[in-house]
Each structure stands twice: as C-alpha cells, then as structure tokens.
Amino acid sequence: MSIWDDIKKAAKGSEEYQAGKAKRKAKRAKSPLGKAVKQVKKDVKSAVKGSKEYQAGKAKKKAAKAKKKEGKTWTKAVKAQKKAGGSSMNELIKARNAAKASGDKAAYAAAQNKINKAYGSKKVHKAAPKKVTPSGPEGPGDNPEYAPKPGQQSTMQRNRPKAKEGGLVENNAFGWPSADARKR
C-alpha cells in the first residue's frame, strides 16, 4: 500500500464511521423531514418552470403573437404595394421565385427590391453584371480589334523578339549568359 492510499483512507474516515454515515443518511431519507426536503426540491424545480398547462398556454400565446405580428407586416406591405401601383405582392413573389429558379439574377434583384420597398426595408439587391468575354461571340480571330497588322502574321508575334542569326546564347532572368559563349 502506498502513502496516498493511506491519506485517502484517512480522509474518508474509518470503516465504522463510513458504515454509520450511510445508516444516518438512510434514516434521514426515510424520516418525514427527509421526505419533505425531497418534495420541496421537486416543487422548487417545477415552480421555476411552471406547470405543464402554464407552459403550453405560454407557447400558444407566443405563437399567436408571432402570427399576428406577421399578418400585420404582410397586410402593411400589401397595402403599400397597392398604393405604389404595379404588380401585387403575390405576383412579385412569384416573379422572384421564378427568377431564382431560372438563375436570372437581374430579374430576381428587381423583384426582391420591389418586395423590400413594400415592406419598408432599405436593403437593395444589385444584379451582378453579365460577364463579357473580350473575344465576343465570334472568337478572337473575327474581332477587328485583334486582327494582325499589315505584314504581320499574328498578333501573338507583335511583342516577340526576332531570333538573331549566329551564336544565340541562352539568357537567364537577369539577361546574363548562362555559359561563356567564347568557349563554344
């Protein structure tokens, strides 16, 4: 046995003390005072939560209040849209959903902005501009901007240096010869 086992045993108390402690605890639990303490603990827990009926009523009230508030904002938005003229709220929502399904971001943004305006929201959706390729639908060869100049075979050769005749020396990034050209 180690010294730590002795210390733990001493902290708990002797076996007789432990047995007596367990008996006293059992006796208190069976006594009317022990039962009352347990009941009070239960009552306090349930009082903090409230009864089941109270909880159910509270949840119903909260749901009804949320639904009522939602109805008020929808009604206000419908009236505001009617006053502004144009499509009804239902038509705007259908248009927005159809645009979202088709992937038409411009139509989606337009419909959502009208809906937001009817609700009084200041959020504005911007339609992403369509990507325009520099070559256009014809391709780079058909665009006159990219056509070769007179005497030029291709626009790709415009900035390419011409190869010199004779001893071409390979260059590195700094323009220095990679090998001594005299020894070749």
N, C-alpha and C positions, 0 to 999 in steps of 0.2 A: 504494500500500500504506500502511496506517495503522500507527501505532506499536504498536497492540495486536496486529496480525498479526506484527510483528517479535518482540514479547515472547513470544507463543505459540510461535513457531518456535524461539526460543532455549530455551524451557523444555523442548521436546521433544528438542532436540539436532539436530545436523546430519543431513543425509540419509544420509551414510555411516554415522553412528552408528546411526540407525534401522534401516538395512539389516543391519548387523552384529548388532543386538539381536534382530531377527527370526530370523536364522540360528542364533544361540546358543539361542534358545528352542526352535526346531525340533529342533536337535541334542539338547537335554536331553530332549525328549519322546520321541525315538527311542531314547535310551540305556536300558540296563537299569534304571538308578536312576530315571529319569523314569517308566518303565512301572510300577515298583514303587510309586512315590508315587501314581500314579493308582489302582492296585489297593488300596492302603491306604485311600485316601479312600472308595472303594466299600465296602470291608469295614467301615469305621467306621460308615457310614450304615446298612448292613444290620444291624450288631450292635446299634445303638441301637434299631432297630425290632424286631429278632428275625426269625427265619426265617419263611417263609410258613406252614410247618407249625405253628410255635410260635404265630403269630398266630391261625391257625384254631382250634387247641386252646384258646387263651385265650378266644376268643369263645364257643366251645361251653360252656366251664366257666362263664362269666359268665351265659349264657342259662339253663343248667341250675340255677344257684344262684338266679337270679331266679324261675324257675318253681317251684322247691322252696319258696322263701320264700312265694310267692303261695299255693301249695297249703296251707301251714301256716296262714296267716291265714284262708283260706276255711274250712278244717276247724275252726279255733277258733271262727269266727263261727257256723258251722252248729251246733256243739255248744252254744254259748252260747244260741242262739235256741231250740234244742230244750229246753234246761234251763229257759228262761224260759217256755216254753209258747206256744201260739198258732200262728200260721202259720209254715210253714217258710221258709227263706231264699229258695228258688226262688219260692214264692208271693208273698213280699214284693217281690221284684224284678219279677215280672210285674205286680203291682199298681202299683208305682211307674212302670214304663214305660207302662202303660195310662193312668195319671193324667196323665203328662207329655204323652202323645199327645192326650188329650182336653182338656187345659188346666185340669184340676181341681187348683188349687194346694193346696187343703186336703188332698185325698187323697194328693197327691204328698208333701207335707211329713210327713204321718203315716207313710207307708210308709218314707220316707227316714230318718226319726228312729228307727224300729224297726231298720232295717238298720245305722245308725250305732251304735246301742246294742249290737247283737250283735257288731260289730267292736271295741267298746270306745272308740269315738270320742265326744268330748264335744260335738261340733258339733250344734247344734239348728236345724232349719229351722222358721221361723214361717210359717204360712199367712197370706197377705195378706187382710185383711178385705174382704168384698164391699162395693162402693160402693152406698150407699143414696141414692137421689135424694130430695130434700126433698118432692117432689110425690107420690112413691109411684107405683104403677102406674095410678092413676086419673087423675092430672093435677092441677094446682094448683087448678082450679076445683071439683073434687069433694072436696077436703080441707076439713073443717070449720074447721080452724085458720086457713085463708086466706080464709074466707068473708067477704063485706062485712058491716059492722056495720049495724044498723037506720038507715035514712035515708042510707046511703052507697051510691053506685052501684058503686064498685070499690075494691079495696084499694090500687090504684095512686094513687088520689086522696087518700089519707089524709094524706100529708105535703106535698101540693102547695098552695102558697098560692093563694087565690082572686084573680082579676083584679079590680082596683078600677075602678069606673066613672069615666070622665072622662079626664084627661090622664095616660095611662100613659107613664112615662119609662123608657127602656131603661137598665138598670144594667150596670156593669162588675163585675169580680171584687171590688172594694172597696165596692160599693154606692153609688158616686158617680154622678151622672147623666152620660151621655156627651155630652150637649148641654145648653145652657141652656134650660130649659123655659119661661122667661118670653118668649123671642123667637119662640115658635111661633105 
